Every structure is written in structure tokens, then in C-alpha cells.
Amino acid sequence: MKKALIVGINDYAPIGYGGPDLNGCVNDARDMANTLVICGFSPAKIKILTNQNATRANILNYLKSMISTSVKGDSLVFYYSGHGTRVANIGSDLELDGLDEAICPHDYANNGVIRDDDFKTVLSKLKAGVNMEVIFDCCYSGTGTRKMDLGLEADFLNETARYI
């Protein structure tokens, strides 16, 4: 089965003109959903969260649900278009630059960002044989999911971030 969670945020809280609002992210989300339909995803299996519906809780809950209900052979997509940021690293993980990369949900000012560590925790629940594509269309998205242990023998000490 093919399932997707698509997030696009133009209007950040407080709702209305002003603040750190963006243009085009909701359109990007709709375009991504249409592209996935062309690629064989059923519209009924694509959840789209935009603006005030794209809260921290909603994004994490829908993402966790999509992952927990997946089975071997499923193809999942998570797409985010909105603000990205870097925040001071918290926790015991070592960040050489002392910063976590994060996305900014609609309600980030009150309820916080979603850090790369949060994504690593959620994505670690992926079952064997489930394919998942994660696409961040935002600033500071280079290590948005953190380094996941993919079971590869390769030495990634010489990794280089690529920016588009």
C-alpha cells in the first residue's frame, strides 16, 4: 500500500497577516499530492495538513500512525514545505555544531519545533521491508532525520551536506 503525509504551511500563528508567513508552501503541498496520485498513490491514502491544521501534535500523530500501521512492502512518503530552523542541541547526542535542525509547525511559537531527534525517534519505528521517502522543502534540512543506522558497512565519516 502507498500512503503519504503532506504538510504545507504558509500562515504561521498567530493566524493572519504578519509574522514569519511564507508564500507557496500550500501550493507545493498540493502539487506534491497531485504528483503522488500520478505515481499511483490513492487520494484516500494521502493526508494533507496545511496552515492551522499543521500543528506539532497533528504532524507527529499522523506520522506515527502512518508508520505504525504500515507493513512490509508498503511505500510511505512524508513531505514538508515550510520554515526550517536550527536550535540549540538538547539531550545526550553529540552535535559538533551544537545545533539541532528542525521544522517549524504552524504552532511552533507556543508548542515548539520538531527536531531532527524527534524524527529519528519516530522513523526508528519503521518496520523491515517498508520503504519511506522523507522530503524536507525548507531551510536547514540537510540532516533533518539525523543519521539513521541503515545497517550499511560504509564509512560515513566524510559525509558532506548538500544544499539545494
CNS distance restraints for C-alpha pairs under 8 A (distance, minus, plus):
assign (resid   1 and name CA) (resid  73 and name CA) 7.27 0.50 0.50
assign (resid   1 and name CA) (resid  74 and name CA) 4.79 0.50 0.50
assign (resid   1 and name CA) (resid  75 and name CA) 6.34 0.50 0.50
assign (resid   2 and name CA) (resid  40 and name CA) 7.81 0.50 0.50
assign (resid   2 and name CA) (resid  41 and name CA) 5.55 0.50 0.50
assign (resid   2 and name CA) (resid  42 and name CA) 7.37 0.50 0.50
assign (resid   2 and name CA) (resid  45 and name CA) 6.99 0.50 0.50
assign (resid   2 and name CA) (resid  74 and name CA) 5.79 0.50 0.50
assign (resid   2 and name CA) (resid  75 and name CA) 4.76 0.50 0.50
assign (resid   2 and name CA) (resid  76 and name CA) 5.85 0.50 0.50
assign (resid   3 and name CA) (resid  41 and name CA) 6.82 0.50 0.50
assign (resid   3 and name CA) (resid  42 and name CA) 7.84 0.50 0.50
assign (resid   3 and name CA) (resid  45 and name CA) 4.97 0.50 0.50
assign (resid   3 and name CA) (resid  46 and name CA) 5.80 0.50 0.50
assign (resid   3 and name CA) (resid  66 and name CA) 7.24 0.50 0.50
assign (resid   3 and name CA) (resid  74 and name CA) 7.77 0.50 0.50
assign (resid   3 and name CA) (resid  75 and name CA) 6.46 0.50 0.50
assign (resid   3 and name CA) (resid  76 and name CA) 4.98 0.50 0.50
assign (resid   3 and name CA) (resid  77 and name CA) 6.51 0.50 0.50
assign (resid   4 and name CA) (resid  45 and name CA) 6.45 0.50 0.50
assign (resid   4 and name CA) (resid  46 and name CA) 4.71 0.50 0.50
assign (resid   4 and name CA) (resid  47 and name CA) 6.19 0.50 0.50
assign (resid   4 and name CA) (resid  66 and name CA) 7.72 0.50 0.50
assign (resid   4 and name CA) (resid  76 and name CA) 5.50 0.50 0.50
assign (resid   4 and name CA) (resid  77 and name CA) 4.53 0.50 0.50
assign (resid   4 and name CA) (resid  78 and name CA) 5.80 0.50 0.50
assign (resid   4 and name CA) (resid  79 and name CA) 7.86 0.50 0.50
assign (resid   5 and name CA) (resid  46 and name CA) 5.94 0.50 0.50
assign (resid   5 and name CA) (resid  47 and name CA) 4.88 0.50 0.50
assign (resid   5 and name CA) (resid  48 and name CA) 6.03 0.50 0.50
assign (resid   5 and name CA) (resid  49 and name CA) 7.70 0.50 0.50
assign (resid   5 and name CA) (resid  62 and name CA) 7.22 0.50 0.50
assign (resid   5 and name CA) (resid  63 and name CA) 6.80 0.50 0.50
assign (resid   5 and name CA) (resid  66 and name CA) 7.86 0.50 0.50
assign (resid   5 and name CA) (resid  77 and name CA) 6.29 0.50 0.50
assign (resid   5 and name CA) (resid  78 and name CA) 4.93 0.50 0.50
assign (resid   5 and name CA) (resid  79 and name CA) 6.41 0.50 0.50
assign (resid   6 and name CA) (resid  29 and name CA) 5.99 0.50 0.50
assign (resid   6 and name CA) (resid  32 and name CA) 7.57 0.50 0.50
assign (resid   6 and name CA) (resid  33 and name CA) 7.00 0.50 0.50
assign (resid   6 and name CA) (resid  46 and name CA) 7.22 0.50 0.50
assign (resid   6 and name CA) (resid  47 and name CA) 6.10 0.50 0.50
assign (resid   6 and name CA) (resid  48 and name CA) 4.72 0.50 0.50
assign (resid   6 and name CA) (resid  49 and name CA) 6.22 0.50 0.50
assign (resid   6 and name CA) (resid  77 and name CA) 7.87 0.50 0.50
assign (resid   6 and name CA) (resid  78 and name CA) 5.94 0.50 0.50
assign (resid   6 and name CA) (resid  79 and name CA) 4.81 0.50 0.50
assign (resid   6 and name CA) (resid  80 and name CA) 6.18 0.50 0.50
assign (resid   7 and name CA) (resid  26 and name CA) 7.75 0.50 0.50
assign (resid   7 and name CA) (resid  29 and name CA) 6.08 0.50 0.50
assign (resid   7 and name CA) (resid  48 and name CA) 5.87 0.50 0.50
assign (resid   7 and name CA) (resid  49 and name CA) 4.84 0.50 0.50
assign (resid   7 and name CA) (resid  50 and name CA) 5.77 0.50 0.50
assign (resid   7 and name CA) (resid  54 and name CA) 6.59 0.50 0.50
assign (resid   7 and name CA) (resid  59 and name CA) 7.80 0.50 0.50
assign (resid   7 and name CA) (resid  79 and name CA) 6.03 0.50 0.50
assign (resid   7 and name CA) (resid  80 and name CA) 4.73 0.50 0.50
assign (resid   7 and name CA) (resid  81 and name CA) 6.13 0.50 0.50
assign (resid   7 and name CA) (resid  82 and name CA) 7.99 0.50 0.50
assign (resid   8 and name CA) (resid  25 and name CA) 4.87 0.50 0.50
assign (resid   8 and name CA) (resid  26 and name CA) 4.46 0.50 0.50
assign (resid   8 and name CA) (resid  27 and name CA) 7.61 0.50 0.50
assign (resid   8 and name CA) (resid  28 and name CA) 6.92 0.50 0.50
assign (resid   8 and name CA) (resid  29 and name CA) 5.10 0.50 0.50
assign (resid   8 and name CA) (resid  48 and name CA) 7.90 0.50 0.50
assign (resid   8 and name CA) (resid  49 and name CA) 6.52 0.50 0.50
assign (resid   8 and name CA) (resid  50 and name CA) 4.90 0.50 0.50
assign (resid   8 and name CA) (resid  51 and name CA) 6.71 0.50 0.50
assign (resid   8 and name CA) (resid  54 and name CA) 7.52 0.50 0.50
assign (resid   8 and name CA) (resid  80 and name CA) 6.03 0.50 0.50
assign (resid   8 and name CA) (resid  81 and name CA) 4.77 0.50 0.50
assign (resid   8 and name CA) (resid  82 and name CA) 5.96 0.50 0.50
assign (resid   9 and name CA) (resid  22 and name CA) 7.36 0.50 0.50
assign (resid   9 and name CA) (resid  25 and name CA) 5.52 0.50 0.50
assign (resid   9 and name CA) (resid  26 and name CA) 5.81 0.50 0.50
assign (resid   9 and name CA) (resid  50 and name CA) 5.37 0.50 0.50
assign (resid   9 and name CA) (resid  51 and name CA) 4.61 0.50 0.50
assign (resid   9 and name CA) (resid  54 and name CA) 6.99 0.50 0.50
assign (resid   9 and name CA) (resid  81 and name CA) 6.45 0.50 0.50
assign (resid   9 and name CA) (resid  82 and name CA) 5.07 0.50 0.50
assign (resid   9 and name CA) (resid  83 and name CA) 7.85 0.50 0.50
assign (resid   9 and name CA) (resid 105 and name CA) 7.57 0.50 0.50
assign (resid   9 and name CA) (resid 106 and name CA) 6.64 0.50 0.50
assign (resid  10 and name CA) (resid  21 and name CA) 5.50 0.50 0.50
assign (resid  10 and name CA) (resid  22 and name CA) 4.45 0.50 0.50
assign (resid  10 and name CA) (resid  23 and name CA) 5.45 0.50 0.50
assign (resid  10 and name CA) (resid  24 and name CA) 6.80 0.50 0.50
assign (resid  10 and name CA) (resid  25 and name CA) 5.58 0.50 0.50
assign (resid  10 and name CA) (resid  26 and name CA) 6.22 0.50 0.50
assign (resid  10 and name CA) (resid  50 and name CA) 7.87 0.50 0.50
assign (resid  10 and name CA) (resid  51 and name CA) 6.06 0.50 0.50
assign (resid  10 and name CA) (resid  82 and name CA) 6.77 0.50 0.50
assign (resid  11 and name CA) (resid  15 and name CA) 6.27 0.50 0.50
assign (resid  11 and name CA) (resid  16 and name CA) 6.99 0.50 0.50
assign (resid  11 and name CA) (resid  20 and name CA) 7.94 0.50 0.50
assign (resid  11 and name CA) (resid  21 and name CA) 5.05 0.50 0.50
assign (resid  11 and name CA) (resid  22 and name CA) 6.59 0.50 0.50
assign (resid  11 and name CA) (resid  51 and name CA) 5.35 0.50 0.50
assign (resid  11 and name CA) (resid  52 and name CA) 7.39 0.50 0.50
assign (resid  11 and name CA) (resid 106 and name CA) 7.07 0.50 0.50
assign (resid  12 and name CA) (resid  16 and name CA) 7.99 0.50 0.50
assign (resid  12 and name CA) (resid  19 and name CA) 7.04 0.50 0.50
assign (resid  12 and name CA) (resid  20 and name CA) 6.50 0.50 0.50
assign (resid  12 and name CA) (resid  21 and name CA) 5.58 0.50 0.50
assign (resid  12 and name CA) (resid  51 and name CA) 6.75 0.50 0.50
assign (resid  12 and name CA) (resid  52 and name CA) 7.49 0.50 0.50
assign (resid  12 and name CA) (resid 105 and name CA) 7.87 0.50 0.50
assign (resid  12 and name CA) (resid 106 and name CA) 4.80 0.50 0.50
assign (resid  12 and name CA) (resid 107 and name CA) 6.86 0.50 0.50
assign (resid  13 and name CA) (resid  19 and name CA) 7.70 0.50 0.50
assign (resid  13 and name CA) (resid  52 and name CA) 7.59 0.50 0.50
assign (resid  13 and name CA) (resid 106 and name CA) 5.83 0.50 0.50
assign (resid  13 and name CA) (resid 107 and name CA) 5.66 0.50 0.50
assign (resid  13 and name CA) (resid 108 and name CA) 7.91 0.50 0.50
assign (resid  13 and name CA) (resid 109 and name CA) 7.31 0.50 0.50
assign (resid  14 and name CA) (resid  19 and name CA) 7.48 0.50 0.50
assign (resid  15 and name CA) (resid  52 and name CA) 7.67 0.50 0.50
assign (resid  17 and name CA) (resid  21 and name CA) 7.56 0.50 0.50
assign (resid  22 and name CA) (resid  82 and name CA) 7.32 0.50 0.50
assign (resid  22 and name CA) (resid  83 and name CA) 7.98 0.50 0.50
assign (resid  24 and name CA) (resid  28 and name CA) 6.09 0.50 0.50
assign (resid  25 and name CA) (resid  29 and name CA) 6.21 0.50 0.50
assign (resid  25 and name CA) (resid  81 and name CA) 5.22 0.50 0.50
assign (resid  25 and name CA) (resid  82 and name CA) 5.90 0.50 0.50
assign (resid  26 and name CA) (resid  30 and name CA) 6.31 0.50 0.50
assign (resid  26 and name CA) (resid  50 and name CA) 6.32 0.50 0.50
assign (resid  26 and name CA) (resid  51 and name CA) 7.75 0.50 0.50
assign (resid  26 and name CA) (resid  81 and name CA) 7.57 0.50 0.50
assign (resid  27 and name CA) (resid  31 and name CA) 6.09 0.50 0.50
assign (resid  28 and name CA) (resid  32 and name CA) 6.11 0.50 0.50
assign (resid  28 and name CA) (resid  81 and name CA) 6.89 0.50 0.50
assign (resid  29 and name CA) (resid  33 and name CA) 6.24 0.50 0.50
assign (resid  29 and name CA) (resid  48 and name CA) 7.50 0.50 0.50
assign (resid  29 and name CA) (resid  79 and name CA) 7.55 0.50 0.50
assign (resid  29 and name CA) (resid  80 and name CA) 7.53 0.50 0.50
assign (resid  29 and name CA) (resid  81 and name CA) 6.75 0.50 0.50
assign (resid  30 and name CA) (resid  34 and name CA) 6.21 0.50 0.50
assign (resid  31 and name CA) (resid  35 and name CA) 6.10 0.50 0.50
assign (resid  32 and name CA) (resid  36 and name CA) 6.18 0.50 0.50
assign (resid  32 and name CA) (resid  79 and name CA) 7.79 0.50 0.50
assign (resid  33 and name CA) (resid  37 and name CA) 6.34 0.50 0.50
assign (resid  33 and name CA) (resid  43 and name CA) 7.91 0.50 0.50
assign (resid  33 and name CA) (resid  46 and name CA) 7.01 0.50 0.50
assign (resid  33 and name CA) (resid  48 and name CA) 7.85 0.50 0.50
assign (resid  34 and name CA) (resid  38 and name CA) 6.36 0.50 0.50
assign (resid  35 and name CA) (resid  39 and name CA) 6.29 0.50 0.50
assign (resid  36 and name CA) (resid  40 and name CA) 6.40 0.50 0.50
assign (resid  36 and name CA) (resid  41 and name CA) 5.42 0.50 0.50
assign (resid  37 and name CA) (resid  41 and name CA) 4.58 0.50 0.50
assign (resid  37 and name CA) (resid  42 and name CA) 6.04 0.50 0.50
assign (resid  37 and name CA) (resid  43 and name CA) 6.34 0.50 0.50
assign (resid  41 and name CA) (resid  45 and name CA) 6.91 0.50 0.50
assign (resid  41 and name CA) (resid  46 and name CA) 7.40 0.50 0.50
assign (resid  42 and name CA) (resid  46 and name CA) 6.90 0.50 0.50
assign (resid  49 and name CA) (resid  53 and name CA) 5.48 0.50 0.50
assign (resid  49 and name CA) (resid  54 and name CA) 4.96 0.50 0.50
assign (resid  49 and name CA) (resid  59 and name CA) 7.67 0.50 0.50
assign (resid  50 and name CA) (resid  54 and name CA) 5.18 0.50 0.50
assign (resid  51 and name CA) (resid 106 and name CA) 5.98 0.50 0.50
assign (resid  52 and name CA) (resid 106 and name CA) 5.87 0.50 0.50
assign (resid  52 and name CA) (resid 107 and name CA) 7.66 0.50 0.50
assign (resid  53 and name CA) (resid  58 and name CA) 7.11 0.50 0.50
assign (resid  53 and name CA) (resid 106 and name CA) 7.62 0.50 0.50
assign (resid  54 and name CA) (resid  58 and name CA) 6.16 0.50 0.50
assign (resid  54 and name CA) (resid  59 and name CA) 6.11 0.50 0.50
assign (resid  54 and name CA) (resid 105 and name CA) 5.96 0.50 0.50
assign (resid  54 and name CA) (resid 106 and name CA) 5.58 0.50 0.50
assign (resid  54 and name CA) (resid 107 and name CA) 7.89 0.50 0.50
assign (resid  55 and name CA) (resid  59 and name CA) 6.11 0.50 0.50
assign (resid  55 and name CA) (resid 105 and name CA) 5.23 0.50 0.50
assign (resid  55 and name CA) (resid 106 and name CA) 5.20 0.50 0.50
assign (resid  55 and name CA) (resid 107 and name CA) 5.46 0.50 0.50
assign (resid  55 and name CA) (resid 108 and name CA) 7.67 0.50 0.50
assign (resid  56 and name CA) (resid  60 and name CA) 6.24 0.50 0.50
assign (resid  56 and name CA) (resid 105 and name CA) 5.27 0.50 0.50
assign (resid  56 and name CA) (resid 106 and name CA) 7.29 0.50 0.50
assign (resid  56 and name CA) (resid 107 and name CA) 6.62 0.50 0.50
assign (resid  56 and name CA) (resid 108 and name CA) 6.97 0.50 0.50
assign (resid  56 and name CA) (resid 111 and name CA) 6.84 0.50 0.50
assign (resid  56 and name CA) (resid 112 and name CA) 7.30 0.50 0.50
assign (resid  56 and name CA) (resid 113 and name CA) 7.09 0.50 0.50
assign (resid  56 and name CA) (resid 114 and name CA) 6.90 0.50 0.50
assign (resid  57 and name CA) (resid  61 and name CA) 5.87 0.50 0.50
assign (resid  58 and name CA) (resid  62 and name CA) 5.94 0.50 0.50
assign (resid  59 and name CA) (resid  63 and name CA) 6.04 0.50 0.50
assign (resid  59 and name CA) (resid 105 and name CA) 7.83 0.50 0.50
assign (resid  60 and name CA) (resid  64 and name CA) 5.98 0.50 0.50
assign (resid  61 and name CA) (resid  65 and name CA) 6.07 0.50 0.50
assign (resid  62 and name CA) (resid  66 and name CA) 6.04 0.50 0.50
assign (resid  63 and name CA) (resid  67 and name CA) 6.27 0.50 0.50
assign (resid  63 and name CA) (resid  78 and name CA) 7.67 0.50 0.50
assign (resid  63 and name CA) (resid 122 and name CA) 7.75 0.50 0.50
assign (resid  64 and name CA) (resid  68 and name CA) 5.96 0.50 0.50
assign (resid  64 and name CA) (resid 122 and name CA) 6.34 0.50 0.50
assign (resid  65 and name CA) (resid  69 and name CA) 6.05 0.50 0.50
assign (resid  66 and name CA) (resid  70 and name CA) 6.31 0.50 0.50
assign (resid  66 and name CA) (resid  76 and name CA) 7.81 0.50 0.50
assign (resid  67 and name CA) (resid  76 and name CA) 7.93 0.50 0.50
assign (resid  67 and name CA) (resid 123 and name CA) 7.68 0.50 0.50
assign (resid  67 and name CA) (resid 125 and name CA) 7.00 0.50 0.50
assign (resid  67 and name CA) (resid 126 and name CA) 6.00 0.50 0.50
assign (resid  68 and name CA) (resid 125 and name CA) 7.22 0.50 0.50
assign (resid  68 and name CA) (resid 126 and name CA) 7.43 0.50 0.50
assign (resid  70 and name CA) (resid  74 and name CA) 6.18 0.50 0.50
assign (resid  70 and name CA) (resid 127 and name CA) 7.53 0.50 0.50
assign (resid  70 and name CA) (resid 130 and name CA) 7.12 0.50 0.50
assign (resid  71 and name CA) (resid 127 and name CA) 6.85 0.50 0.50
assign (resid  71 and name CA) (resid 129 and name CA) 7.56 0.50 0.50
assign (resid  71 and name CA) (resid 130 and name CA) 6.38 0.50 0.50
assign (resid  72 and name CA) (resid 127 and name CA) 6.81 0.50 0.50
assign (resid  72 and name CA) (resid 128 and name CA) 6.30 0.50 0.50
assign (resid  72 and name CA) (resid 129 and name CA) 4.44 0.50 0.50
assign (resid  72 and name CA) (resid 130 and name CA) 4.96 0.50 0.50
assign (resid  73 and name CA) (resid 129 and name CA) 5.57 0.50 0.50
assign (resid  73 and name CA) (resid 130 and name CA) 5.37 0.50 0.50
assign (resid  73 and name CA) (resid 131 and name CA) 7.16 0.50 0.50
assign (resid  74 and name CA) (resid 129 and name CA) 7.56 0.50 0.50
assign (resid  74 and name CA) (resid 130 and name CA) 5.13 0.50 0.50
assign (resid  74 and name CA) (resid 131 and name CA) 6.27 0.50 0.50
assign (resid  75 and name CA) (resid 130 and name CA) 6.17 0.50 0.50
assign (resid  75 and name CA) (resid 131 and name CA) 4.82 0.50 0.50
assign (resid  75 and name CA) (resid 132 and name CA) 5.83 0.50 0.50
assign (resid  75 and name CA) (resid 133 and name CA) 7.98 0.50 0.50
assign (resid  76 and name CA) (resid 130 and name CA) 7.55 0.50 0.50
assign (resid  76 and name CA) (resid 131 and name CA) 6.11 0.50 0.50
assign (resid  76 and name CA) (resid 132 and name CA) 4.53 0.50 0.50
assign (resid  76 and name CA) (resid 133 and name CA) 6.26 0.50 0.50
assign (resid  77 and name CA) (resid 132 and name CA) 5.61 0.50 0.50
assign (resid  77 and name CA) (resid 133 and name CA) 4.78 0.50 0.50
assign (resid  77 and name CA) (resid 134 and name CA) 5.95 0.50 0.50
assign (resid  77 and name CA) (resid 135 and name CA) 7.80 0.50 0.50
assign (resid  78 and name CA) (resid 132 and name CA) 7.67 0.50 0.50
assign (resid  78 and name CA) (resid 133 and name CA) 6.31 0.50 0.50
assign (resid  78 and name CA) (resid 134 and name CA) 4.87 0.50 0.50
assign (resid  78 and name CA) (resid 135 and name CA) 6.23 0.50 0.50
assign (resid  79 and name CA) (resid 134 and name CA) 6.05 0.50 0.50
assign (resid  79 and name CA) (resid 135 and name CA) 4.77 0.50 0.50
assign (resid  79 and name CA) (resid 136 and name CA) 6.07 0.50 0.50
assign (resid  79 and name CA) (resid 137 and name CA) 7.63 0.50 0.50
assign (resid  80 and name CA) (resid 135 and name CA) 6.33 0.50 0.50
assign (resid  80 and name CA) (resid 136 and name CA) 5.03 0.50 0.50
assign (resid  80 and name CA) (resid 137 and name CA) 5.85 0.50 0.50
assign (resid  80 and name CA) (resid 138 and name CA) 7.57 0.50 0.50
assign (resid  81 and name CA) (resid 136 and name CA) 6.42 0.50 0.50
assign (resid  81 and name CA) (resid 137 and name CA) 4.69 0.50 0.50
assign (resid  81 and name CA) (resid 138 and name CA) 5.95 0.50 0.50
assign (resid  82 and name CA) (resid 103 and name CA) 7.46 0.50 0.50
assign (resid  82 and name CA) (resid 104 and name CA) 7.03 0.50 0.50
assign (resid  82 and name CA) (resid 105 and name CA) 7.94 0.50 0.50
assign (resid  82 and name CA) (resid 137 and name CA) 6.82 0.50 0.50
assign (resid  82 and name CA) (resid 138 and name CA) 5.67 0.50 0.50
assign (resid  83 and name CA) (resid 103 and name CA) 6.09 0.50 0.50
assign (resid  83 and name CA) (resid 104 and name CA) 5.40 0.50 0.50
assign (resid  83 and name CA) (resid 105 and name CA) 7.95 0.50 0.50
assign (resid  83 and name CA) (resid 138 and name CA) 5.56 0.50 0.50
assign (resid  83 and name CA) (resid 139 and name CA) 6.54 0.50 0.50
assign (resid  84 and name CA) (resid 101 and name CA) 7.45 0.50 0.50
assign (resid  84 and name CA) (resid 102 and name CA) 5.72 0.50 0.50
assign (resid  84 and name CA) (resid 103 and name CA) 4.36 0.50 0.50
assign (resid  84 and name CA) (resid 104 and name CA) 5.78 0.50 0.50
assign (resid  84 and name CA) (resid 138 and name CA) 4.99 0.50 0.50
assign (resid  84 and name CA) (resid 139 and name CA) 4.61 0.50 0.50
assign (resid  84 and name CA) (resid 140 and name CA) 5.78 0.50 0.50
assign (resid  84 and name CA) (resid 141 and name CA) 6.86 0.50 0.50
assign (resid  85 and name CA) (resid 101 and name CA) 5.93 0.50 0.50
assign (resid  85 and name CA) (resid 102 and name CA) 5.29 0.50 0.50
assign (resid  85 and name CA) (resid 103 and name CA) 6.15 0.50 0.50
assign (resid  85 and name CA) (resid 104 and name CA) 7.18 0.50 0.50
assign (resid  85 and name CA) (resid 139 and name CA) 6.31 0.50 0.50
assign (resid  85 and name CA) (resid 140 and name CA) 5.82 0.50 0.50
assign (resid  86 and name CA) (resid  99 and name CA) 5.96 0.50 0.50
assign (resid  86 and name CA) (resid 100 and name CA) 5.46 0.50 0.50
assign (resid  86 and name CA) (resid 101 and name CA) 4.50 0.50 0.50
assign (resid  86 and name CA) (resid 102 and name CA) 5.84 0.50 0.50
assign (resid  86 and name CA) (resid 140 and name CA) 6.75 0.50 0.50
assign (resid  87 and name CA) (resid  99 and name CA) 5.37 0.50 0.50
assign (resid  87 and name CA) (resid 100 and name CA) 5.29 0.50 0.50
assign (resid  87 and name CA) (resid 101 and name CA) 6.53 0.50 0.50
assign (resid  87 and name CA) (resid 102 and name CA) 7.19 0.50 0.50
assign (resid  88 and name CA) (resid  98 and name CA) 6.14 0.50 0.50
assign (resid  88 and name CA) (resid  99 and name CA) 4.61 0.50 0.50
assign (resid  88 and name CA) (resid 100 and name CA) 6.07 0.50 0.50
assign (resid  89 and name CA) (resid  95 and name CA) 6.88 0.50 0.50
assign (resid  89 and name CA) (resid  98 and name CA) 5.36 0.50 0.50
assign (resid  89 and name CA) (resid  99 and name CA) 4.55 0.50 0.50
assign (resid  89 and name CA) (resid 100 and name CA) 4.99 0.50 0.50
assign (resid  90 and name CA) (resid 100 and name CA) 7.91 0.50 0.50
assign (resid  94 and name CA) (resid  98 and name CA) 7.59 0.50 0.50
assign (resid  95 and name CA) (resid  99 and name CA) 6.20 0.50 0.50
assign (resid  95 and name CA) (resid 100 and name CA) 7.35 0.50 0.50
assign (resid 100 and name CA) (resid 115 and name CA) 6.28 0.50 0.50
assign (resid 100 and name CA) (resid 116 and name CA) 6.24 0.50 0.50
assign (resid 100 and name CA) (resid 117 and name CA) 7.63 0.50 0.50
assign (resid 101 and name CA) (resid 115 and name CA) 5.90 0.50 0.50
assign (resid 101 and name CA) (resid 116 and name CA) 5.53 0.50 0.50
assign (resid 101 and name CA) (resid 140 and name CA) 6.05 0.50 0.50
assign (resid 101 and name CA) (resid 141 and name CA) 6.77 0.50 0.50
assign (resid 101 and name CA) (resid 143 and name CA) 6.71 0.50 0.50
assign (resid 101 and name CA) (resid 144 and name CA) 5.68 0.50 0.50
assign (resid 102 and name CA) (resid 113 and name CA) 6.09 0.50 0.50
assign (resid 102 and name CA) (resid 114 and name CA) 5.33 0.50 0.50
assign (resid 102 and name CA) (resid 115 and name CA) 4.18 0.50 0.50
assign (resid 102 and name CA) (resid 116 and name CA) 5.66 0.50 0.50
assign (resid 102 and name CA) (resid 140 and name CA) 7.49 0.50 0.50
assign (resid 102 and name CA) (resid 141 and name CA) 7.63 0.50 0.50
assign (resid 102 and name CA) (resid 144 and name CA) 6.45 0.50 0.50
assign (resid 103 and name CA) (resid 113 and name CA) 5.81 0.50 0.50
assign (resid 103 and name CA) (resid 114 and name CA) 5.39 0.50 0.50
assign (resid 103 and name CA) (resid 115 and name CA) 6.66 0.50 0.50
assign (resid 103 and name CA) (resid 138 and name CA) 7.66 0.50 0.50
assign (resid 104 and name CA) (resid 108 and name CA) 5.49 0.50 0.50
assign (resid 104 and name CA) (resid 112 and name CA) 7.58 0.50 0.50
assign (resid 104 and name CA) (resid 113 and name CA) 4.93 0.50 0.50
assign (resid 104 and name CA) (resid 114 and name CA) 6.57 0.50 0.50
assign (resid 105 and name CA) (resid 112 and name CA) 7.80 0.50 0.50
assign (resid 105 and name CA) (resid 113 and name CA) 6.28 0.50 0.50
assign (resid 105 and name CA) (resid 114 and name CA) 7.34 0.50 0.50
assign (resid 107 and name CA) (resid 111 and name CA) 5.85 0.50 0.50
assign (resid 107 and name CA) (resid 112 and name CA) 7.21 0.50 0.50
assign (resid 108 and name CA) (resid 112 and name CA) 4.25 0.50 0.50
assign (resid 108 and name CA) (resid 113 and name CA) 5.12 0.50 0.50
assign (resid 114 and name CA) (resid 118 and name CA) 6.14 0.50 0.50
assign (resid 114 and name CA) (resid 119 and name CA) 7.42 0.50 0.50
assign (resid 115 and name CA) (resid 119 and name CA) 6.62 0.50 0.50
assign (resid 115 and name CA) (resid 144 and name CA) 7.48 0.50 0.50
assign (resid 116 and name CA) (resid 120 and name CA) 6.20 0.50 0.50
assign (resid 116 and name CA) (resid 143 and name CA) 7.07 0.50 0.50
assign (resid 116 and name CA) (resid 144 and name CA) 4.79 0.50 0.50
assign (resid 116 and name CA) (resid 145 and name CA) 4.93 0.50 0.50
assign (resid 116 and name CA) (resid 146 and name CA) 5.47 0.50 0.50
assign (resid 117 and name CA) (resid 121 and name CA) 6.28 0.50 0.50
assign (resid 117 and name CA) (resid 145 and name CA) 7.09 0.50 0.50
assign (resid 117 and name CA) (resid 146 and name CA) 6.52 0.50 0.50
assign (resid 118 and name CA) (resid 122 and name CA) 6.33 0.50 0.50
assign (resid 119 and name CA) (resid 123 and name CA) 5.84 0.50 0.50
assign (resid 119 and name CA) (resid 144 and name CA) 7.43 0.50 0.50
assign (resid 119 and name CA) (resid 145 and name CA) 5.28 0.50 0.50
assign (resid 119 and name CA) (resid 146 and name CA) 7.56 0.50 0.50
assign (resid 120 and name CA) (resid 124 and name CA) 5.93 0.50 0.50
assign (resid 120 and name CA) (resid 145 and name CA) 5.38 0.50 0.50
assign (resid 120 and name CA) (resid 146 and name CA) 5.95 0.50 0.50
assign (resid 120 and name CA) (resid 147 and name CA) 7.87 0.50 0.50
assign (resid 120 and name CA) (resid 148 and name CA) 6.89 0.50 0.50
assign (resid 121 and name CA) (resid 125 and name CA) 7.28 0.50 0.50
assign (resid 122 and name CA) (resid 126 and name CA) 7.95 0.50 0.50
assign (resid 123 and name CA) (resid 145 and name CA) 7.95 0.50 0.50
assign (resid 124 and name CA) (resid 148 and name CA) 7.86 0.50 0.50
assign (resid 126 and name CA) (resid 130 and name CA) 6.66 0.50 0.50
assign (resid 136 and name CA) (resid 141 and name CA) 5.90 0.50 0.50
assign (resid 136 and name CA) (resid 144 and name CA) 7.54 0.50 0.50
assign (resid 137 and name CA) (resid 141 and name CA) 7.34 0.50 0.50
assign (resid 140 and name CA) (resid 144 and name CA) 7.49 0.50 0.50
assign (resid 142 and name CA) (resid 161 and name CA) 5.86 0.50 0.50
assign (resid 142 and name CA) (resid 162 and name CA) 6.67 0.50 0.50
assign (resid 142 and name CA) (resid 163 and name CA) 6.85 0.50 0.50
assign (resid 143 and name CA) (resid 147 and name CA) 7.08 0.50 0.50
assign (resid 143 and name CA) (resid 161 and name CA) 7.81 0.50 0.50
